[in-house]
Amino acid sequence: MALKDDLVARARDIAELAGREAHNTEANRKLDDEVVRACCDADLLQVMVPKELGGHELDYATMAAIVYEFGKQCPSTAWVISFYLGHNFIHSLFPQESQQEVFAEKPYVLMAGTVAPSFRLTPVEGGYIVSGTSQWNSGSAHANWFMGSGLVMVDGEVRGALAFLAPRKDVDVIDNWDVAGMRGTSSGDMGMEEVFVPAYHTVAVQDLLDGNAPGGKLHANPQYSLPLLPFVLGETVPVTVGAYRGAADAFMEHTTARYNARNPGGVPDKQLAQVRVGEGQAGAAIAETLMHDYAGFLSTARPDDLRPLARRAEIRARVAMITDYCHAGIQKFMLGGGGGAFRGTVPLQRFYRDISMLRVHGFLDLDTAAENHGRLIFGLEPTCPL
């Protein structure tokens, strides 16, 4: 069996455990410990880490296939696993000394964080003093490293933006994640107060966005020179598409089991139920086709093809439309599921709450993405980072 197929098969087995633990994952607001251990033991997290650092150095399509298996069972678990895989890839873009230190013991870490600038960085000899607080640190409950981003300040003036890494011991993990959807992702805040970060643990945010980060010069594989945004957006695609498939199957099971006093034959005998199940199964298959298309595109893309801002804006709008499509499909299931679909023990309502929150994610909101795409079509400046 090829390594890719083997890794996906391992993920499928672990995802079944994640599905059984999904209710507890929500209640505990973090991933199940056994699921995280199993992913580490199955060598999943280093799927896109360079071989010279001990990773598999496989492509985005393999990563997407792994995450999709979790998405069908528990979107919260899929989201965090996707970020763990993705952040190991992103760390491969940092300076060589940073990679050697972080990957010294094994070819992966559990890294939470975001590249949205939230911190203040003050230059000092050998690095920076970092202070501030950031939100949306998915996977923080199990993370042993954190990635942040902030503005470099000199004499009150902004001198650029840097992404940086810090070990858990230097970070205040704030347990404040209490939301209606994606409850199991432990995406709480992290704070840092006057923490020294070595310069080799930093990289210019613009270099990441443009595909000019140090890792691209260290590793020959062109995937390490891709502009970052299409990859970060790609982290979300198998989560939303997997959620659509999981919801479609859950709706079919829920509908099959429904009976009422006025219809002794059961709800499956009703034409509208048949239409919704048929449309849902077909819709999930279309979403899977969109996911495979995006995976093929990103796995074969050349860095220069993704550098124009207009191209990146188009990609962002494309991913937002996939998310919107999955959200609309799952919403129809809830309209046809009856009151019983909202019981806490019914998986369908979890998929619905999760996709509803993802639909308004800053990167996945269709209105924002489409507006930006349209602005660039008309030759106007973008209104948000690309």
NORFEN-V988729 format. One record per pair of residues at least 12 apart in sequence whose ideal C-beta (glycine too) atoms are under 7 Angstrom apart, sorted by the first residue. I is the first residue (numbers start at 1). J is the second residue. Records with the same first field share a line. If there is no record, write none. Layout:
I: J ; J
This chain:
3: 56
4: 58 ; 62
7: 44 ; 47 ; 62 ; 66
8: 65 ; 66 ; 69
10: 42 ; 44
11: 44 ; 66 ; 69 ; 70
12: 69
14: 35 ; 38 ; 39 ; 42
15: 69 ; 70 ; 72 ; 73
16: 73
17: 34 ; 35 ; 38
18: 32 ; 35 ; 70 ; 73 ; 74 ; 77
19: 73 ; 74
21: 35
22: 73 ; 74 ; 347 ; 350
23: 345
25: 74 ; 76 ; 77 ; 184
26: 76 ; 183 ; 184 ; 350
29: 177 ; 183 ; 184 ; 186
30: 141 ; 184 ; 186
31: 77 ; 80 ; 141 ; 142 ; 184
35: 77
36: 142
39: 81
44: 66
45: 84 ; 85 ; 88 ; 108
46: 88 ; 107 ; 108
47: 62 ; 63 ; 66 ; 85
48: 63 ; 85 ; 88 ; 89
49: 88 ; 89 ; 92 ; 107 ; 108
50: 92 ; 219 ; 221
53: 99 ; 103 ; 107
54: 103 ; 107
55: 107
57: 221
59: 223 ; 299
60: 231 ; 234 ; 295 ; 298 ; 299
61: 295 ; 296 ; 299
63: 85
64: 234 ; 237 ; 238 ; 291 ; 295
66: 85
67: 81 ; 82 ; 85 ; 238 ; 239 ; 242
68: 238 ; 241 ; 242 ; 291
70: 242
71: 238 ; 239 ; 241 ; 242 ; 243 ; 246
72: 242 ; 245 ; 246
73: 246
74: 184
75: 182 ; 239 ; 243 ; 351 ; 354
76: 182 ; 183 ; 184 ; 185 ; 354
77: 184
78: 238 ; 239 ; 242
79: 138 ; 182 ; 185 ; 239
80: 138 ; 139 ; 185
82: 235 ; 238 ; 239
83: 138 ; 139 ; 235
84: 110 ; 111 ; 139
86: 232 ; 235
87: 111 ; 113 ; 147
88: 108 ; 109 ; 111
91: 111 ; 165
92: 215 ; 219 ; 224
93: 203 ; 208 ; 213 ; 214 ; 215 ; 216 ; 224
94: 165 ; 203 ; 214 ; 215
95: 200 ; 203 ; 214
96: 214 ; 218
97: 200
98: 165 ; 200 ; 201
102: 145 ; 165
109: 144 ; 145
110: 139 ; 142 ; 143 ; 144
111: 143 ; 145 ; 146 ; 147
112: 137 ; 138 ; 139 ; 140 ; 143 ; 146
113: 137 ; 146 ; 147 ; 148
114: 134 ; 136 ; 137 ; 149
115: 147 ; 149 ; 163 ; 205 ; 208
116: 149
117: 149 ; 150 ; 151 ; 161 ; 205
118: 132 ; 133 ; 134 ; 148 ; 149 ; 150
119: 131 ; 132 ; 134 ; 148 ; 149 ; 150 ; 192
120: 132 ; 150 ; 151 ; 153
121: 150 ; 151 ; 152 ; 153 ; 162
122: 153
123: 152 ; 154
126: 198 ; 199
127: 196 ; 197 ; 198 ; 199
128: 197 ; 202
129: 194 ; 196
130: 150 ; 164 ; 192 ; 195 ; 197
131: 192 ; 193 ; 194
132: 150 ; 192
133: 189 ; 191
134: 148 ; 189 ; 190
135: 189
136: 187
137: 187 ; 188 ; 189 ; 190
138: 185 ; 187
139: 185 ; 186
140: 173 ; 186 ; 187 ; 188 ; 190
141: 186
143: 168
144: 167 ; 168
145: 165 ; 167 ; 168
146: 166 ; 168 ; 171 ; 190
147: 163 ; 165
148: 164 ; 166
149: 161 ; 162 ; 163 ; 205
150: 162
160: 204
161: 205
162: 202 ; 203 ; 204 ; 205
163: 202 ; 203 ; 205 ; 208
164: 197 ; 201 ; 202
165: 201
166: 192 ; 195 ; 197
170: 192 ; 195
171: 190 ; 192
172: 190 ; 191 ; 192
173: 188 ; 190
174: 188 ; 189 ; 190 ; 191
175: 188
176: 188 ; 189
179: 357
180: 353 ; 357
181: 353 ; 354 ; 356 ; 357
182: 354 ; 357 ; 358
208: 228
209: 227 ; 228 ; 229 ; 385 ; 386
210: 227 ; 307
211: 225 ; 226 ; 227 ; 303 ; 306 ; 307
222: 302 ; 303
225: 303
226: 301 ; 303 ; 306
227: 303 ; 306 ; 307 ; 312
229: 312 ; 316 ; 386
230: 298 ; 306 ; 312 ; 315
231: 298
233: 315 ; 316 ; 319 ; 363
234: 294 ; 298
236: 319 ; 323 ; 364
237: 291 ; 294 ; 319 ; 322
238: 291
240: 322 ; 323 ; 326 ; 355 ; 358
241: 287 ; 288 ; 290 ; 291 ; 322 ; 326
243: 326 ; 330 ; 351 ; 354 ; 355
244: 283 ; 284 ; 287 ; 326 ; 329 ; 330
245: 284 ; 288
246: 351
247: 330 ; 333 ; 348 ; 351
248: 280 ; 281 ; 283 ; 284
250: 347 ; 348 ; 351
251: 277 ; 280 ; 333 ; 337 ; 348
252: 277 ; 281
254: 337 ; 341 ; 346 ; 348
255: 267 ; 268 ; 273 ; 277
256: 268
258: 338
272: 336
273: 336
276: 332 ; 336
280: 329 ; 333
283: 329
287: 322 ; 325 ; 326
290: 322
309: 376 ; 382 ; 386
310: 376
312: 386
313: 372 ; 373 ; 376 ; 382 ; 386
314: 373
316: 369 ; 372
317: 369 ; 370 ; 373
319: 364
320: 364 ; 365 ; 366 ; 369 ; 370
321: 366
323: 358 ; 359 ; 364
324: 359 ; 366
326: 355
327: 355 ; 356 ; 359
330: 351 ; 352 ; 355
331: 352
333: 348
334: 348 ; 352
368: 384
372: 384
